[in-house]
């Protein structure tokens, strides 16, 4: 699988996670989001940017529980719950948001 | 579909005391990284955990690792997640788990290290204290 953007090809694995994290950019994120039937809003970007910062610091994509907890700490309890995150990313917040953020698939299934 | 929606696990009544004993240098084998993943998974189920570093395992948490020449990913920043889990467990009354991060004194000193050389905050224990702690666990996993 791969994504096409302005004539460039971005390789991804069979589930759509890009292979080279360093090639990620915001336009590519929009394209991956379209593939996931997600229209990116500020709320989506907030989570995606959070994931990228988390990965930058810890070199790992957080599991869903860690994600909700960390978001709660940073953005408050009304956003740090699985309901809110599932509304934004219906097919699994960690999984879908990580894909859009260009990160590897998180361990822990969702 | 229900399985996908269920994000909370009911772990009430199945909490155990785990000790993860890390004995090997971080690179050159997969043991250290696999053990780290296991520790992170135990957090997802709110299990009590002692994460112990002994022998060459103390090198796993040394500051300033550079793995470029080895051509491997430097996963030492991920130990910061363990430290964060421990802090959350200590501070958040909603989280019912106890975590300790410990280093065996002899292993540390024999390698010319002090607690200041580690990237995360640790308790330094004598081997007798560590043995007592190990005896108090339900499950001891070594890697």
gemmi code that builds the backbone of each chain (N, CA, C; Angstrom):
import gemmi

chains = {
    "A": [
        ("UNK", (0.836, -1.203, 0.000), (0.000, 0.000, 0.000), (0.870, 1.252, 0.000)),
        ("UNK", (0.287, 2.333, -0.514), (1.039, 3.588, -0.471), (0.072, 4.764, -0.635)),
        ("UNK", (0.542, 5.949, -0.310), (-0.232, 7.181, -0.521), (0.455, 8.003, -1.603)),
        ("UNK", (-0.358, 8.669, -2.432), (0.193, 9.534, -3.481), (-0.125, 10.988, -3.134)),
        ("UNK", (0.905, 11.805, -3.130), (0.694, 13.216, -2.811), (1.626, 14.057, -3.673)),
        ("UNK", (1.053, 14.951, -4.477), (1.836, 15.813, -5.378), (2.889, 15.027, -6.144)),
        ("UNK", (2.510, 13.860, -6.651), (3.441, 13.079, -7.459), (4.454, 12.275, -6.663)),
        ("UNK", (4.435, 12.406, -5.336), (5.350, 11.594, -4.530), (4.601, 10.398, -3.963)),
        ("UNK", (5.338, 9.306, -3.790), (4.750, 8.101, -3.221), (5.249, 7.910, -1.796)),
        ("UNK", (4.300, 7.682, -0.903), (4.657, 7.407, 0.489), (4.267, 5.971, 0.803)),
        ("UNK", (5.264, 5.135, 1.029), (5.010, 3.716, 1.285), (4.336, 3.531, 2.644)),
        ("UNK", (3.427, 2.556, 2.677), (2.817, 2.231, 3.973), (2.689, 0.716, 4.079)),
        ("UNK", (2.406, 0.246, 5.287), (2.183, -1.191, 5.434), (0.759, -1.529, 4.991)),
        ("UNK", (0.373, -2.784, 5.106), (-0.920, -3.209, 4.554), (-2.103, -2.565, 5.271)),
        ("UNK", (-1.877, -2.067, 6.485), (-2.971, -1.416, 7.211), (-2.976, 0.106, 7.025)),
        ("UNK", (-1.995, 0.617, 6.294), (-1.990, 2.041, 5.997), (-1.111, 2.897, 6.896)),
        ("UNK", (-0.295, 2.268, 7.714), (0.659, 3.032, 8.537), (1.887, 3.330, 7.690)),
        ("UNK", (2.283, 4.596, 7.582), (3.419, 4.901, 6.715), (4.695, 4.274, 7.271)),
        ("UNK", (5.564, 3.875, 6.329), (6.746, 3.105, 6.723), (7.866, 4.002, 7.238)),
        ("UNK", (8.015, 5.165, 6.633), (9.090, 6.058, 7.061), (8.497, 7.267, 7.798)),
        ("UNK", (8.596, 7.216, 9.100), (7.994, 8.240, 9.960), (8.520, 9.647, 9.632)),
        ("UNK", (9.771, 9.704, 9.221), (10.390, 11.010, 9.016), (9.808, 11.752, 7.809)),
        ("UNK", (9.075, 11.031, 6.933), (8.522, 11.680, 5.742), (7.170, 12.341, 6.001)),
        ("UNK", (6.632, 12.187, 7.175), (5.292, 12.678, 7.515), (5.201, 14.199, 7.381)),
        ("UNK", (4.076, 14.672, 6.874), (3.785, 16.099, 6.931), (2.271, 16.268, 7.072)),
        ("UNK", (1.834, 17.505, 7.295), (0.415, 17.720, 7.613), (-0.502, 17.421, 6.436)),
        ("UNK", (-0.007, 17.683, 5.229), (-0.827, 17.361, 4.050), (-1.040, 15.862, 3.922)),
        ("UNK", (0.042, 15.116, 4.198), (-0.062, 13.665, 4.154), (-1.060, 13.197, 5.224)),
        ("UNK", (-1.017, 13.824, 6.387), (-1.958, 13.489, 7.464), (-3.397, 13.676, 6.997)),
        ("UNK", (-3.650, 14.787, 6.300), (-4.993, 15.035, 5.762), (-5.421, 13.928, 4.807)),
        ("UNK", (-4.457, 13.502, 3.986), (-4.747, 12.460, 3.003), (-5.058, 11.119, 3.690)),
        ("UNK", (-4.261, 10.777, 4.689), (-4.506, 9.531, 5.437), (-5.872, 9.616, 6.125)),
        ("UNK", (-6.176, 10.801, 6.662), (-7.468, 10.998, 7.343), (-8.630, 10.782, 6.370)),
        ("UNK", (-8.500, 11.319, 5.160), (-9.548, 11.116, 4.137), (-9.786, 9.636, 3.893)),
        ("UNK", (-8.682, 8.897, 3.807), (-8.758, 7.453, 3.623), (-9.512, 6.775, 4.758)),
        ("UNK", (-9.445, 7.381, 5.923), (-10.108, 6.840, 7.119), (-11.505, 7.437, 7.296)),
        ("UNK", (-11.947, 8.231, 6.289), (-13.244, 8.920, 6.386), (-13.319, 9.882, 7.554)),
        ("UNK", (-12.221, 10.544, 7.811), (-12.212, 11.518, 8.901), (-11.894, 12.897, 8.342)),
        ("UNK", (-12.716, 13.864, 8.716), (-12.431, 15.235, 8.329), (-11.743, 15.909, 9.498)),
        ("UNK", (-10.516, 16.316, 9.276), (-9.692, 16.833, 10.375), (-10.204, 18.194, 10.866)),
        ("UNK", (-10.490, 18.270, 12.162), (-10.844, 19.538, 12.801), (-9.736, 19.882, 13.802)),
        ("UNK", (-9.851, 21.032, 14.435), (-8.857, 21.415, 15.447), (-8.763, 20.370, 16.553)),
        ("UNK", (-9.935, 19.798, 16.901), (-9.944, 18.772, 17.949), (-9.145, 17.534, 17.531)),
        ("UNK", (-9.292, 17.159, 16.248), (-8.499, 16.030, 15.740), (-7.009, 16.358, 15.786)),
        ("UNK", (-6.684, 17.563, 15.329), (-5.265, 17.957, 15.293), (-4.650, 17.981, 16.687)),
        ("UNK", (-5.465, 18.388, 17.651), (-4.983, 18.445, 19.024), (-4.487, 17.061, 19.477)),
        ("UNK", (-5.268, 16.032, 19.147), (-4.898, 14.663, 19.532), (-3.697, 14.187, 18.708)),
        ("UNK", (-3.751, 14.446, 17.395), (-2.655, 14.016, 16.520), (-1.339, 14.679, 16.937)),
        ("UNK", (-1.401, 15.977, 17.196), (-0.179, 16.665, 17.626), (0.316, 16.153, 18.974)),
        ("UNK", (-0.649, 15.861, 19.841), (-0.266, 15.298, 21.133), (0.494, 13.979, 20.943)),
        ("UNK", (-0.047, 13.116, 20.052), (0.594, 11.818, 19.799), (2.005, 11.991, 19.260)),
        ("UNK", (2.177, 12.968, 18.371), (3.507, 13.186, 17.802), (4.496, 13.652, 18.869)),
        ("UNK", (4.018, 14.541, 19.740), (4.899, 15.003, 20.828), (5.246, 13.856, 21.776)),
        ("UNK", (4.238, 13.041, 22.067), (4.452, 11.897, 22.963), (5.486, 10.958, 22.358)),
        ("UNK", (5.340, 10.691, 21.055), (6.272, 9.782, 20.382), (7.680, 10.362, 20.370)),
        ("UNK", (7.751, 11.657, 20.112), (9.044, 12.344, 20.091), (9.763, 12.157, 21.429)),
        ("UNK", (8.996, 12.275, 22.512), (9.607, 12.190, 23.836), (9.912, 10.751, 24.256)),
        ("UNK", (8.971, 9.826, 24.030), (9.123, 8.478, 24.591), (9.453, 7.407, 23.554)),
        ("UNK", (9.464, 7.767, 22.271), (9.813, 6.814, 21.206), (8.874, 5.613, 21.150)),
        ("UNK", (7.626, 5.850, 21.546), (6.646, 4.770, 21.515), (5.280, 5.420, 21.345)),
        ("UNK", (4.370, 4.727, 20.644), (3.003, 5.233, 20.553), (2.245, 4.752, 21.785)),
        ("UNK", (1.484, 5.616, 22.431), (0.831, 5.196, 23.669), (-0.338, 4.252, 23.408)),
        ("UNK", (-0.575, 3.320, 24.331), (-1.782, 2.495, 24.299), (-2.963, 3.393, 24.657)),
        ("UNK", (-4.169, 2.954, 24.336), (-5.349, 3.792, 24.506), (-5.498, 4.312, 25.948)),
        ("UNK", (-5.231, 3.442, 26.902), (-5.392, 3.844, 28.300), (-4.410, 4.971, 28.654)),
        ("UNK", (-3.185, 4.810, 28.165), (-2.172, 5.824, 28.411), (-2.548, 7.128, 27.702)),
        ("UNK", (-3.108, 6.967, 26.491), (-3.514, 8.141, 25.722), (-4.605, 8.932, 26.449)),
        ("UNK", (-5.658, 8.252, 26.884), (-6.744, 8.981, 27.574), (-6.230, 9.639, 28.850)),
        ("UNK", (-5.395, 8.904, 29.575), (-4.866, 9.437, 30.832), (-4.016, 10.680, 30.580)),
        ("UNK", (-3.146, 10.572, 29.584), (-2.241, 11.678, 29.285), (-3.007, 12.887, 28.754)),
        ("UNK", (-4.036, 12.640, 27.943), (-4.845, 13.734, 27.400), (-5.615, 14.413, 28.534)),
        ("UNK", (-6.104, 13.602, 29.459), (-6.825, 14.139, 30.609), (-5.925, 15.097, 31.400)),
        ("UNK", (-4.688, 14.668, 31.565), (-3.717, 15.463, 32.299), (-3.443, 16.784, 31.590)),
        ("UNK", (-3.340, 16.696, 30.254), (-2.912, 17.865, 29.493), (-4.073, 18.746, 29.052)),
        ("UNK", (-5.186, 18.125, 28.621), (-6.270, 18.911, 28.026), (-7.548, 18.926, 28.868)),
        ("UNK", (-7.526, 18.239, 30.010), (-8.688, 18.282, 30.893), (-9.577, 17.059, 30.776)),
        ("UNK", (-10.414, 16.816, 31.823), (-11.235, 15.595, 31.884), (-12.307, 15.505, 30.791)),
        ("UNK", (-12.793, 16.663, 30.282), (-13.853, 16.575, 29.268), (-13.314, 16.025, 27.943)),
        ("UNK", (-11.984, 16.069, 27.767), (-11.387, 15.484, 26.559), (-10.648, 14.187, 26.866)),
        ("UNK", (-10.262, 14.024, 28.111), (-9.497, 12.831, 28.492), (-10.387, 11.674, 28.858)),
        ("UNK", (-11.292, 11.310, 27.965), (-12.094, 10.106, 28.205), (-12.314, 9.396, 26.882)),
        ("UNK", (-12.563, 8.100, 26.966), (-12.594, 7.325, 25.722), (-13.782, 7.730, 24.838)),
        ("UNK", (-14.892, 8.164, 25.429), (-16.049, 8.584, 24.639), (-15.709, 9.708, 23.679)),
        ("UNK", (-15.067, 10.733, 24.211), (-14.675, 11.887, 23.395), (-13.730, 11.450, 22.278)),
        ("UNK", (-12.761, 10.617, 22.634), (-11.766, 10.194, 21.644), (-12.373, 9.290, 20.570)),
        ("UNK", (-13.338, 8.457, 20.974), (-14.008, 7.598, 19.983), (-14.902, 8.404, 19.051)),
        ("UNK", (-15.438, 9.519, 19.554), (-16.219, 10.391, 18.682), (-15.337, 10.939, 17.565)),
        ("UNK", (-14.117, 11.329, 17.925), (-13.186, 11.878, 16.935), (-12.665, 10.790, 16.001)),
        ("UNK", (-12.329, 9.649, 16.597), (-11.713, 8.563, 15.826), (-12.500, 7.280, 16.083)),
        ("UNK", (-13.605, 7.103, 15.328), (-14.557, 6.026, 15.640), (-13.969, 4.620, 15.559)),
        ("UNK", (-12.946, 4.409, 14.747), (-12.406, 3.054, 14.622), (-11.235, 2.800, 15.563)),
        ("UNK", (-11.206, 3.488, 16.669), (-10.130, 3.278, 17.648), (-9.204, 4.467, 17.688)),
        ("UNK", (-9.266, 5.251, 18.760), (-8.513, 6.502, 18.833), (-7.005, 6.317, 18.678)),
        ("UNK", (-6.442, 5.385, 19.427), (-4.986, 5.248, 19.355), (-4.589, 4.774, 17.956)),
        ("UNK", (-5.322, 3.763, 17.470), (-5.000, 3.157, 16.190), (-5.139, 4.159, 15.033)),
        ("UNK", (-6.313, 4.797, 14.955), (-6.571, 5.705, 13.834), (-5.760, 6.987, 13.930)),
        ("UNK", (-5.709, 7.546, 15.126), (-4.984, 8.808, 15.280), (-3.490, 8.601, 15.062)),
        ("UNK", (-2.976, 7.456, 15.483), (-1.557, 7.159, 15.256), (-1.267, 7.049, 13.764)),
        ("UNK", (-2.183, 6.438, 13.043), (-2.000, 6.288, 11.602), (-1.920, 7.664, 10.946)),
        ("UNK", (-2.835, 8.542, 11.340), (-2.861, 9.895, 10.773), (-1.610, 10.675, 11.194)),
        ("UNK", (-1.138, 10.377, 12.421), (0.051, 11.078, 12.928), (1.341, 10.511, 12.351)),
        ("UNK", (1.215, 9.449, 11.539), (2.399, 8.882, 10.891), (3.223, 7.997, 11.796)),
        ("UNK", (2.620, 7.561, 12.921), (3.364, 6.748, 13.887), (3.090, 5.267, 13.660)),
        ("UNK", (3.948, 4.410, 14.212), (3.672, 2.983, 14.093), (2.404, 2.602, 14.843)),
        ("UNK", (1.830, 1.474, 14.468), (0.623, 0.996, 15.143), (0.938, 0.728, 16.619)),
        ("UNK", (0.103, 1.252, 17.515), (0.403, 1.046, 18.928), (0.154, -0.397, 19.356)),
        ("UNK", (0.917, -0.868, 20.319), (0.647, -2.190, 20.871), (-0.564, -2.074, 21.783)),
        ("UNK", (-1.346, -3.113, 21.900), (-2.514, -3.060, 22.782), (-3.801, -2.909, 22.000)),
        ("UNK", (-3.770, -3.181, 20.700), (-4.946, -3.448, 19.871), (-5.855, -2.281, 19.489)),
        ("UNK", (-6.161, -1.349, 20.396), (-7.073, -0.293, 20.004), (-6.340, 1.037, 19.878)),
    ],
    "B": [
        ("UNK", (-17.881, -6.278, 17.358), (-17.951, -4.812, 17.470), (-17.910, -4.381, 18.922)),
        ("UNK", (-18.617, -5.138, 19.770), (-18.612, -4.796, 21.185), (-17.205, -4.815, 21.767)),
        ("UNK", (-16.435, -5.774, 21.326), (-15.080, -5.908, 21.841), (-14.265, -4.661, 21.502)),
        ("UNK", (-14.555, -4.086, 20.322), (-13.800, -2.898, 19.943), (-14.182, -1.684, 20.770)),
        ("UNK", (-15.444, -1.646, 21.168), (-15.920, -0.482, 21.901), (-15.480, -0.536, 23.371)),
        ("UNK", (-15.388, -1.758, 23.892), (-15.023, -1.880, 25.306), (-13.568, -1.464, 25.509)),
        ("UNK", (-13.361, -0.367, 26.175), (-11.996, 0.110, 26.357), (-11.544, -0.012, 27.806)),
        ("UNK", (-12.463, -0.274, 28.686), (-12.093, -0.425, 30.091), (-12.117, -1.912, 30.420)),
        ("UNK", (-11.107, -2.379, 31.111), (-11.080, -3.767, 31.530), (-11.421, -3.829, 33.005)),
        ("UNK", (-12.278, -4.755, 33.354), (-12.606, -4.936, 34.751), (-11.573, -5.861, 35.374)),
        ("UNK", (-10.644, -5.287, 36.099), (-9.563, -6.101, 36.660), (-9.751, -6.288, 38.161)),
        ("UNK", (-10.928, -5.911, 38.634), (-11.167, -6.004, 40.067), (-10.980, -7.439, 40.548)),
        ("UNK", (-10.206, -7.591, 41.586), (-10.039, -8.918, 42.153), (-8.939, -9.735, 41.517)),
        ("UNK", (-8.365, -9.257, 40.424), (-7.285, -10.024, 39.808), (-5.989, -9.223, 39.780)),
        ("UNK", (-5.786, -8.478, 40.832), (-4.529, -7.722, 40.891), (-3.467, -8.563, 41.605)),
        ("UNK", (-2.320, -8.659, 40.974), (-1.222, -9.416, 41.578), (0.001, -8.532, 41.710)),
        ("UNK", (0.949, -9.029, 42.492), (2.227, -8.321, 42.643), (3.257, -8.950, 41.713)),
        ("UNK", (3.660, -8.177, 40.716), (4.618, -8.668, 39.733), (5.984, -8.048, 39.979)),
        ("UNK", (7.010, -8.839, 39.754), (8.337, -8.253, 39.681), (8.942, -8.589, 38.328)),
        ("UNK", (9.429, -7.555, 37.656), (10.101, -7.740, 36.376), (11.592, -7.527, 36.615)),
        ("UNK", (12.363, -8.588, 36.444), (13.795, -8.501, 36.717), (14.550, -8.350, 35.395)),
        ("UNK", (15.144, -7.195, 35.208), (15.882, -6.918, 33.974), (17.371, -7.128, 34.221)),
        ("UNK", (17.938, -8.126, 33.568), (19.330, -8.492, 33.862), (20.281, -8.247, 32.701)),
        ("UNK", (19.767, -7.938, 31.537), (20.643, -7.905, 30.360), (20.852, -6.492, 29.819)),
        ("UNK", (22.001, -6.298, 29.170), (22.288, -5.022, 28.506), (21.200, -4.736, 27.465)),
        ("UNK", (20.915, -3.451, 27.202), (19.756, -3.106, 26.372), (19.829, -3.559, 24.913)),
        ("UNK", (21.004, -3.577, 24.327), (21.083, -3.914, 22.906), (21.865, -5.214, 22.751)),
        ("UNK", (21.753, -5.850, 21.609), (22.456, -7.117, 21.395), (21.522, -8.296, 21.563)),
        ("UNK", (20.428, -8.088, 22.246), (19.377, -9.108, 22.310), (18.050, -8.378, 22.471)),
        ("UNK", (16.967, -9.118, 22.311), (15.652, -8.511, 22.324), (15.049, -8.484, 23.739)),
        ("UNK", (15.742, -9.098, 24.706), (15.169, -9.282, 26.041), (14.729, -7.977, 26.699)),
        ("UNK", (15.587, -6.974, 26.662), (15.282, -5.741, 27.388), (14.030, -5.063, 26.835)),
        ("UNK", (13.955, -4.994, 25.517), (12.814, -4.328, 24.884), (11.519, -5.107, 25.124)),
        ("UNK", (11.606, -6.432, 25.019), (10.412, -7.259, 25.240), (9.925, -7.138, 26.685)),
        ("UNK", (10.869, -7.121, 27.624), (10.496, -6.994, 29.036), (9.830, -5.640, 29.278)),
        ("UNK", (10.338, -4.606, 28.620), (9.760, -3.274, 28.761), (8.307, -3.262, 28.269)),
        ("UNK", (8.063, -3.919, 27.143), (6.689, -3.994, 26.633), (5.772, -4.711, 27.615)),
        ("UNK", (6.326, -5.754, 28.223), (5.551, -6.533, 29.193), (5.177, -5.646, 30.391)),
        ("UNK", (6.114, -4.843, 30.843), (5.855, -3.930, 31.967), (4.744, -2.950, 31.588)),
        ("UNK", (4.818, -2.411, 30.373), (3.815, -1.428, 29.946), (2.429, -2.077, 29.864)),
        ("UNK", (2.385, -3.324, 29.423), (1.099, -4.021, 29.349), (0.537, -4.251, 30.753)),
        ("UNK", (1.417, -4.550, 31.709), (0.925, -4.779, 33.072), (0.275, -3.514, 33.630)),
        ("UNK", (0.742, -2.356, 33.165), (0.132, -1.091, 33.598), (-1.298, -0.983, 33.081)),
        ("UNK", (-1.514, -1.494, 31.860), (-2.848, -1.413, 31.260), (-3.861, -2.194, 32.092)),
        ("UNK", (-3.379, -3.188, 32.842), (-4.278, -3.988, 33.673), (-4.158, -3.627, 35.149)),
        ("UNK", (-3.540, -2.472, 35.403), (-3.375, -1.963, 36.771), (-2.870, -3.017, 37.743)),
        ("UNK", (-1.788, -3.654, 37.368), (-1.150, -4.611, 38.262), (-0.060, -3.912, 39.073)),
        ("UNK", (0.159, -4.402, 40.288), (1.280, -3.890, 41.066), (2.573, -4.406, 40.455)),
        ("UNK", (3.571, -3.551, 40.404), (4.808, -3.995, 39.758), (6.041, -3.414, 40.426)),
        ("UNK", (7.045, -4.282, 40.535), (8.392, -3.828, 40.884), (9.223, -4.037, 39.632)),
        ("UNK", (9.818, -2.971, 39.131), (10.683, -3.096, 37.966), (12.108, -2.998, 38.476)),
        ("UNK", (12.833, -4.131, 38.386), (14.161, -4.196, 38.986), (15.237, -4.288, 37.909)),
        ("UNK", (16.319, -3.563, 38.126), (17.456, -3.612, 37.198), (18.656, -4.148, 37.956)),
        ("UNK", (19.152, -5.314, 37.521), (20.338, -5.875, 38.163), (21.305, -6.361, 37.085)),
        ("UNK", (22.527, -6.710, 37.504), (23.598, -7.105, 36.578), (23.707, -6.062, 35.442)),
        ("UNK", (23.922, -6.546, 34.200), (24.058, -5.605, 33.074), (22.754, -4.874, 32.772)),
        ("UNK", (21.659, -5.323, 33.359), (20.377, -4.646, 33.178), (20.413, -3.188, 33.604)),
        ("UNK", (21.322, -2.841, 34.502), (21.399, -1.433, 34.931), (21.749, -0.511, 33.761)),
        ("UNK", (22.413, -1.066, 32.740), (22.766, -0.237, 31.577), (21.533, 0.212, 30.788)),
        ("UNK", (20.420, -0.498, 30.976), (19.206, -0.151, 30.209), (18.750, 1.276, 30.478)),
        ("UNK", (18.974, 1.754, 31.704), (18.421, 3.061, 32.072), (19.488, 4.138, 32.231)),
        ("UNK", (20.695, 3.846, 31.718), (21.744, 4.866, 31.779), (21.403, 6.020, 30.829)),
        ("UNK", (21.665, 7.223, 31.301), (21.404, 8.446, 30.508), (22.282, 8.507, 29.258)),
        ("UNK", (21.834, 9.272, 28.288), (22.677, 9.648, 27.153), (23.087, 8.498, 26.248)),
        ("UNK", (22.177, 7.543, 26.005), (22.527, 6.442, 25.112), (22.529, 6.900, 23.656)),
        ("UNK", (23.502, 6.390, 22.907), (23.594, 6.722, 21.488), (23.764, 5.413, 20.717)),
        ("UNK", (22.740, 5.040, 19.950), (22.760, 3.724, 19.298), (23.037, 3.825, 17.799)),
        ("UNK", (23.419, 5.019, 17.346), (23.615, 5.210, 15.893), (24.576, 4.194, 15.306)),
        ("UNK", (25.740, 4.039, 15.960), (26.762, 3.144, 15.423), (26.264, 1.699, 15.384)),
        ("UNK", (25.381, 1.351, 16.310), (24.859, -0.021, 16.362), (23.731, -0.223, 15.359)),
        ("UNK", (23.245, 0.866, 14.777), (22.161, 0.760, 13.810), (20.855, 0.286, 14.422)),
        ("UNK", (20.669, 0.563, 15.713), (19.437, 0.148, 16.381), (18.712, 1.359, 16.942)),
        ("UNK", (17.423, 1.201, 17.112), (16.652, 2.292, 17.683), (16.956, 2.424, 19.175)),
        ("UNK", (17.190, 3.652, 19.603), (17.410, 3.918, 21.025), (16.058, 3.960, 21.726)),
        ("UNK", (15.749, 2.899, 22.467), (14.429, 2.875, 23.116), (14.491, 3.330, 24.569)),
        ("UNK", (15.661, 3.825, 25.002), (15.760, 4.218, 26.411), (14.766, 5.325, 26.803)),
        ("UNK", (14.372, 6.241, 25.879), (13.358, 7.228, 26.289), (12.046, 6.590, 26.749)),
        ("UNK", (11.767, 5.370, 26.267), (10.509, 4.711, 26.616), (10.439, 4.366, 28.112)),
        ("UNK", (11.601, 4.237, 28.761), (11.568, 4.008, 30.211), (10.913, 5.181, 30.949)),
        ("UNK", (10.895, 6.344, 30.291), (10.199, 7.495, 30.870), (8.723, 7.217, 31.088)),
        ("UNK", (8.148, 6.325, 30.267), (6.729, 5.967, 30.429), (6.541, 5.230, 31.760)),
        ("UNK", (7.507, 4.372, 32.094), (7.436, 3.634, 33.370), (7.473, 4.615, 34.537)),
        ("UNK", (8.371, 5.579, 34.417), (8.476, 6.579, 35.481), (7.157, 7.355, 35.616)),
        ("UNK", (6.546, 7.673, 34.476), (5.290, 8.412, 34.484), (4.174, 7.561, 35.106)),
        ("UNK", (4.137, 6.278, 34.740), (3.141, 5.368, 35.315), (3.284, 5.318, 36.831)),
        ("UNK", (4.521, 5.243, 37.288), (4.760, 5.178, 38.722), (4.271, 6.462, 39.405)),
        ("UNK", (4.597, 7.608, 38.797), (4.160, 8.887, 39.375), (2.640, 8.974, 39.425)),
        ("UNK", (1.998, 8.549, 38.324), (0.528, 8.565, 38.291), (-0.040, 7.660, 39.378)),
        ("UNK", (0.554, 6.466, 39.495), (0.064, 5.510, 40.496), (0.229, 6.088, 41.900)),
        ("UNK", (1.318, 6.828, 42.119), (1.565, 7.420, 43.442), (0.602, 8.561, 43.737)),
        ("UNK", (0.277, 9.347, 42.691), (-0.433, 10.611, 42.922), (-1.938, 10.537, 42.693)),
        ("UNK", (-2.369, 9.689, 41.749), (-3.779, 9.678, 41.374), (-4.556, 8.697, 42.247)),
        ("UNK", (-5.463, 9.187, 43.088), (-6.198, 8.289, 43.983), (-7.098, 7.308, 43.232)),
        ("UNK", (-7.413, 7.607, 41.952), (-8.254, 6.695, 41.171), (-7.481, 5.481, 40.651)),
        ("UNK", (-6.165, 5.572, 40.712), (-5.363, 4.457, 40.197), (-4.907, 3.603, 41.373)),
        ("UNK", (-5.431, 2.375, 41.379), (-5.148, 1.487, 42.493), (-4.015, 0.552, 42.123)),
        ("UNK", (-2.815, 1.080, 42.015), (-1.682, 0.182, 41.803), (-0.431, 0.808, 42.398)),
        ("UNK", (0.493, -0.074, 42.779), (1.736, 0.385, 43.391), (2.899, -0.034, 42.509)),
        ("UNK", (3.702, 0.921, 42.149), (4.866, 0.613, 41.320), (6.147, 1.062, 42.016)),
        ("UNK", (7.181, 0.259, 41.860), (8.505, 0.646, 42.366), (9.543, 0.368, 41.294)),
        ("UNK", (10.476, 1.265, 41.162), (11.568, 1.074, 40.204), (12.845, 0.948, 41.036)),
        ("UNK", (13.467, -0.212, 40.989), (14.601, -0.450, 41.878), (15.840, -0.918, 41.116)),
        ("UNK", (16.994, -0.575, 41.686), (18.279, -0.976, 41.122), (19.067, -1.657, 42.246)),
        ("UNK", (19.750, -2.737, 41.927), (20.565, -3.399, 42.943), (21.897, -2.653, 43.095)),
        ("UNK", (22.228, -2.372, 44.347), (23.396, -1.521, 44.626), (24.695, -2.092, 44.065)),
        ("UNK", (24.978, -3.378, 44.318), (26.247, -3.962, 43.871), (26.393, -3.891, 42.353)),
        ("UNK", (25.308, -4.236, 41.642), (25.362, -4.207, 40.177), (25.720, -2.814, 39.690)),
        ("UNK", (25.120, -1.818, 40.334), (25.352, -0.427, 39.957), (26.798, -0.024, 40.252)),
        ("UNK", (27.235, -0.314, 41.472), (28.571, 0.149, 41.887), (29.687, -0.579, 41.153)),
        ("UNK", (29.482, -1.881, 40.893), (30.512, -2.641, 40.161), (30.726, -2.081, 38.760)),
        ("UNK", (29.741, -1.386, 38.237), (29.864, -0.825, 36.891), (30.209, 0.663, 36.936)),
        ("UNK", (30.611, 1.110, 38.101), (31.041, 2.504, 38.246), (29.919, 3.504, 38.081)),
        ("UNK", (28.691, 3.086, 38.389), (27.540, 3.979, 38.209), (26.993, 4.432, 39.558)),
        ("UNK", (26.292, 5.572, 39.529), (25.531, 6.019, 40.701), (24.101, 6.296, 40.224)),
        ("UNK", (23.205, 6.522, 41.181), (21.804, 6.783, 40.824), (21.671, 8.013, 39.927)),
        ("UNK", (22.657, 8.898, 39.984), (22.656, 10.107, 39.155), (22.840, 9.796, 37.674)),
        ("UNK", (23.391, 8.629, 37.384), (23.657, 8.267, 35.987), (22.422, 7.745, 35.261)),
        ("UNK", (21.327, 7.559, 35.997), (20.134, 6.986, 35.374), (19.178, 8.062, 34.875)),
        ("UNK", (18.469, 7.728, 33.803), (17.553, 8.702, 33.192), (16.230, 8.784, 33.943)),
        ("UNK", (15.965, 7.814, 34.820), (14.730, 7.844, 35.613), (15.081, 7.712, 37.094)),
        ("UNK", (14.170, 8.160, 37.948), (14.397, 8.079, 39.390), (14.243, 6.630, 39.851)),
        ("UNK", (15.217, 6.146, 40.626), (15.170, 4.752, 41.088), (15.420, 4.679, 42.595)),
        ("UNK", (14.991, 3.557, 43.190), (15.382, 3.224, 44.565), (16.579, 2.289, 44.455)),
        ("UNK", (17.630, 2.555, 45.210), (18.777, 1.651, 45.205), (18.663, 0.722, 46.410)),
        ("UNK", (18.639, -0.581, 46.160), (18.460, -1.564, 47.238), (19.672, -2.496, 47.331)),
        ("UNK", (19.999, -2.921, 48.554), (21.016, -3.956, 48.744), (20.434, -5.284, 48.284)),
        ("UNK", (21.318, -6.241, 48.015), (20.803, -7.508, 47.473), (19.891, -8.216, 48.473)),
        ("UNK", (20.151, -8.063, 49.772), (19.277, -8.700, 50.766), (17.873, -8.086, 50.728)),
        ("UNK", (17.820, -6.754, 50.579), (16.512, -6.073, 50.490), (15.773, -6.506, 49.226)),
        ("UNK", (16.547, -6.644, 48.149), (15.942, -7.055, 46.881), (15.406, -8.490, 46.991)),
        ("UNK", (16.164, -9.337, 47.678), (15.735, -10.737, 47.859), (14.425, -10.790, 48.650)),
        ("UNK", (14.339, -9.974, 49.705), (13.102, -9.927, 50.503), (11.922, -9.481, 49.645)),
        ("UNK", (12.182, -8.453, 48.848), (11.134, -7.906, 47.986), (10.680, -8.967, 46.973)),
        ("UNK", (11.657, -9.695, 46.455), (11.357, -10.746, 45.474), (10.483, -11.834, 46.114)),
        ("UNK", (10.804, -12.182, 47.343), (10.028, -13.209, 48.043), (8.594, -12.772, 48.297)),
        ("UNK", (8.357, -11.483, 48.321), (7.027, -10.964, 48.628), (6.118, -10.905, 47.392)),
        ("UNK", (6.646, -11.285, 46.210), (5.862, -11.152, 44.973), (5.006, -12.379, 44.694)),
        ("UNK", (3.939, -12.182, 43.924), (3.155, -13.319, 43.432), (3.811, -13.920, 42.193)),
        ("UNK", (4.349, -13.053, 41.348), (4.914, -13.495, 40.078), (6.245, -12.773, 39.861)),
        ("UNK", (7.282, -13.542, 39.537), (8.573, -12.931, 39.211), (8.945, -13.337, 37.793)),
        ("UNK", (9.141, -12.330, 36.944), (9.525, -12.600, 35.558), (10.911, -12.024, 35.330)),
        ("UNK", (11.771, -12.818, 34.724), (13.144, -12.392, 34.536), (13.489, -12.391, 33.056)),
        ("UNK", (14.167, -11.345, 32.620), (14.585, -11.283, 31.213), (15.930, -10.605, 31.115)),
    ],
}
model = gemmi.Model(1)
for chain_id, residues in chains.items():
    chain = gemmi.Chain(chain_id)
    for i, (resn, *xyz) in enumerate(residues, 1):
        res = gemmi.Residue()
        res.name, res.seqid = resn, gemmi.SeqId(i, " ")
        for name, pos in zip(("N", "CA", "C"), xyz):
            atom = gemmi.Atom()
            atom.name, atom.element = name, gemmi.Element(name[0])
            atom.pos, atom.b_iso = gemmi.Position(*pos), 0.0
            res.add_atom(atom)
        chain.add_residue(res)
    model.add_chain(chain)
structure = gemmi.Structure()
structure.add_model(model)
structure.setup_entities()
